[in-house]
């Protein structure tokens, strides 16, 4: 998955503004205590980051 697809999925799920805030501010233990943005910058794959966000926010399987 590309980062652009990750951003599109985030916006679709949370809305543009909230998606940006979550990616920037919400620390995810599944990503080693990083935010989504920090994880992406550290080289963690966008798909892995998306799955971590989905698990943290209990997004149903059919929308992952």
C-alpha positions in Angstrom: 0.0 0.0 0.0 1.3 3.5 -0.8 1.2 6.4 1.6 -1.3 8.2 -0.7 -3.7 5.2 -0.3 -3.2 5.3 3.5 -4.1 9.0 3.5 -7.2 8.3 1.3 -8.4 5.5 3.6 -7.8 7.7 6.7 -9.8 10.6 5.2 -12.6 8.3 4.1 -12.9 6.8 7.6 -12.4 9.9 9.8 -12.8 12.9 7.5 -9.9 15.0 6.3 -9.3 17.2 9.4 -9.7 14.4 12.0 -7.6 12.0 9.9 -4.7 14.5 9.9 -5.1 15.0 13.6 -5.1 11.3 14.4 -2.1 10.6 12.1 -0.2 13.5 13.8 -1.2 13.1 17.4 -2.5 9.7 18.3 0.2 7.4 19.7 -0.3 3.8 18.8 1.3 1.1 21.0 1.2 -1.4 18.1 3.6 1.0 16.3 6.1 1.1 19.2 4.6 4.2 20.8 4.7 6.2 17.6 2.0 8.2 15.8 1.0 7.1 12.3 3.0 9.9 10.8 6.1 9.0 12.9 5.8 5.4 11.9 5.6 6.2 8.2 8.6 8.5 8.5 10.5 5.7 10.3 9.9 3.4 7.3 7.1 1.3 8.6 4.8 0.2 5.8 1.6 2.1 5.1 -0.4 -1.1 5.3 1.0 -2.0 8.7 0.2 1.5 9.9 -3.3 1.3 8.5 -3.9 -2.0 10.3 -2.7 -0.5 13.6 -5.1 2.4 13.2 -7.9 0.1 12.4 -7.3 -2.0 15.5 -6.9 1.0 17.7 -10.2 2.6 16.5 -12.0 -0.7 16.2 -12.8 -0.2 12.5 -14.9 -3.1 11.2 -13.1 -5.7 9.1 -15.1 -4.9 6.0 -13.7 -1.3 6.0 -10.1 -2.2 6.5 
